[in-house]
């Protein structure tokens, strides 16, 4: 079953003076539930713009987007925020951690809106569990500057998981890591996929990252060139 289906998605940015810059030119593809899918393309190919649309950080200019069979193309900003907060996690190349905040509180940050003491206690316990699971049990009170790049990315992954999302988007998650740490992080994504059934979309320009995916969608000049659908479904 497909968790994501896109039909002819376009995105055009409107600049001053009436200038238009088309970035996505009609993307049609799908992502199966519980799979790891790599979205691969060179810089400027449109892959990050596509991820922003998939993750409800941006709106398409045209086309249709179905999430779990529901048409989510024209949701309000509030409805999109609800989906982001409850069903989607993000991991970025630059980690995006708060520098003067401990690893534990960085992980808990998405849950700060929970007001009751009971909710806060449960959130803290779960954040601790995630950090333990990702091998950072002895680094919970360390600030980002006291952590290696790989450790910072693990904190970022734990933060992305703290809302128990069903889909995880990772935008160039190993771009700032050395080769050994890159393998560790990619193996971690695979383990999360196998153990928790999380659907993972890896946005990358690196062939090595694609080696850890079940399928690779190649995008160039705002169009899917190949891999848009699973082999069982066939190209449409």
C-alpha positions in Angstrom: 0.0 0.0 0.0 1.3 3.5 -0.9 1.6 6.0 1.9 2.4 8.8 -0.5 1.1 9.3 -4.1 1.9 12.3 -6.2 0.3 13.1 -9.5 1.8 15.7 -11.8 3.1 17.9 -8.9 4.5 21.3 -10.1 6.2 24.1 -8.2 6.9 27.5 -9.7 8.4 30.4 -7.7 7.4 33.9 -8.6 10.1 36.5 -8.4 9.9 40.3 -8.7 9.1 41.8 -12.0 6.8 39.0 -13.0 9.7 36.5 -13.4 8.7 32.8 -12.9 11.2 30.0 -12.0 9.8 26.5 -12.5 11.4 24.0 -10.2 9.1 21.0 -10.3 7.6 20.3 -13.8 5.2 17.5 -13.2 6.3 14.9 -10.7 4.4 11.7 -10.5 5.6 9.0 -8.1 4.7 6.9 -5.1 6.2 5.7 -1.8 5.2 2.4 -0.3 4.4 2.2 3.4 7.2 0.8 5.5 9.9 1.2 2.9 13.1 3.2 2.7 13.1 5.3 -0.5 16.0 7.4 -1.7 15.2 10.6 -3.6 18.3 11.3 -5.6 19.4 14.2 -7.7 22.1 16.8 -8.2 22.0 20.2 -6.7 19.2 22.2 -8.3 17.3 19.1 -9.5 14.3 19.9 -7.3 14.7 17.2 -4.8 14.7 19.4 -1.7 11.7 21.4 -3.0 9.9 18.1 -3.5 10.7 17.0 0.1 9.4 20.3 1.4 6.1 19.6 -0.4 6.0 16.0 0.9 6.6 17.3 4.4 4.0 20.1 4.3 6.7 22.8 4.6 5.6 24.2 1.2 2.6 24.1 -1.2 2.7 22.7 -4.7 1.7 25.1 -7.5 -0.3 22.3 -9.2 -1.0 18.6 -9.2 -2.4 16.2 -6.5 -0.9 14.9 -3.3 -2.4 11.9 -1.5 -1.3 10.8 2.0 -2.7 7.5 3.1 -5.2 7.8 0.4 -6.4 11.2 1.5 -6.2 14.2 -0.8 -4.0 16.6 1.1 -3.2 19.0 -1.8 -5.3 21.9 -0.6 -5.1 21.8 3.2 -5.0 24.9 5.3 -1.8 25.9 7.0 -3.3 24.8 10.3 -4.2 21.4 8.9 -0.7 21.0 7.4 0.8 21.9 10.8 -1.3 19.2 12.5 0.0 16.5 10.1 3.6 17.7 10.5 3.3 17.5 14.3 1.7 14.1 14.5 2.8 12.1 11.5 6.0 13.4 10.1 9.6 13.7 11.4 12.5 15.7 9.8 16.2 15.2 9.9 18.5 17.8 8.2 22.1 18.0 7.0 23.0 20.7 9.5 21.4 19.0 12.5 19.6 22.3 13.5 20.1 21.8 17.3 19.8 24.5 19.8 23.5 25.2 20.8 22.9 26.2 24.5 20.5 23.3 25.2 21.3 19.8 26.3 20.8 16.8 24.0 17.8 15.8 26.1 16.0 19.1 25.9 16.8 19.3 22.1 14.9 16.0 21.7 12.0 17.2 23.9 11.7 20.5 22.0 8.8 19.4 19.7 6.8 18.4 22.8 7.1 21.7 24.7 3.5 22.5 23.9 2.4 19.8 26.2 1.2 21.6 29.3 0.3 19.0 32.0 3.0 17.7 34.4 2.0 14.2 33.5 2.5 14.8 29.8 5.9 16.5 30.4 7.0 13.6 32.5 6.0 11.0 29.9 7.7 13.1 27.2 10.9 13.2 29.1 10.9 9.5 29.7 10.4 8.8 26.0 13.1 11.2 25.0 15.5 9.4 27.4 14.5 6.1 25.9 15.2 7.4 22.4 18.6 8.7 23.3 19.5 5.4 25.1 18.3 3.5 22.0 20.5 5.6 19.8 23.6 5.1 22.0 23.6 8.5 23.7 22.5 7.5 27.2 25.6 8.9 28.7 25.4 12.2 26.6 21.9 13.4 27.5 23.2 16.4 29.4 25.8 17.4 26.9 25.4 20.4 24.7 25.9 20.1 20.9 29.4 21.6 21.0 30.4 18.7 23.3 29.2 16.1 20.8 30.7 14.8 17.6 28.9 15.3 14.3 27.6 11.8 14.4 26.3 12.2 17.9 24.6 15.5 17.0 22.9 13.8 14.1 21.7 11.0 16.4 20.2 13.7 18.7 18.5 15.2 15.6 17.1 11.7 14.7 15.8 11.2 18.3 14.2 14.6 18.1 12.5 13.7 14.8 11.2 10.5 16.4 9.9 11.9 19.6 6.4 12.6 18.2 6.3 8.9 17.1 5.9 9.8 13.4 5.0 7.2 10.7 7.1 9.0 8.0 10.6 10.3 8.4 12.2 12.7 5.9 15.9 13.1 5.9 17.5 15.8 3.8 21.1 15.0 3.0 21.4 13.5 6.5 25.1 12.4 6.1 26.3 15.4 4.1 28.4 16.8 7.0 29.7 13.4 8.3 32.8 11.4 7.6 32.6 8.0 5.8 32.6 5.9 8.9 29.9 7.9 10.7 27.9 8.0 7.4 27.6 4.2 7.5 26.6 4.2 11.2 23.8 6.7 10.5 22.5 4.9 7.4 22.5 1.6 9.3 20.6 3.3 12.1 17.9 4.4 9.6 17.6 0.9 8.3 17.3 -0.5 11.8 14.6 2.1 12.6 12.8 1.0 9.5 13.0 -2.7 10.3 12.1 -2.5 14.0 9.5 0.3 13.9 8.1 0.1 10.4 8.8 3.8 9.8 8.6 4.9 6.2 11.8 6.8 5.4 12.6 9.1 2.5 16.3 9.9 2.1 17.0 13.0 0.0 20.5 12.7 -1.4 23.0 13.2 -4.2 25.2 10.3 -2.9 25.1 6.9 -4.5 26.2 5.3 -1.2 23.1 6.5 0.5 21.0 4.9 -2.2 22.6 1.6 -1.4 20.6 1.6 1.9 17.3 2.2 0.3 14.7 -0.3 -1.0 14.2 1.9 -4.1 15.7 5.0 -5.6 13.7 7.8 -7.3 16.0 9.7 -9.7 14.9 13.4 -10.2 16.5 15.8 -12.7 15.4 19.2 -13.8 12.2 18.9 -11.8 11.1 15.6 -13.4 11.3 12.0 -12.2 13.6 10.2 -14.6 13.1 6.7 -13.2 12.2 4.7 -10.1 9.0 6.6 -9.5 7.1 3.4 -8.8 7.8 0.0 -7.3 8.5 -2.8 -9.8 5.4 -4.6 -8.7 3.2 -1.6 -9.7 5.1 -0.7 -12.8 5.7 2.7 -14.3 2.6 4.7 -15.0 
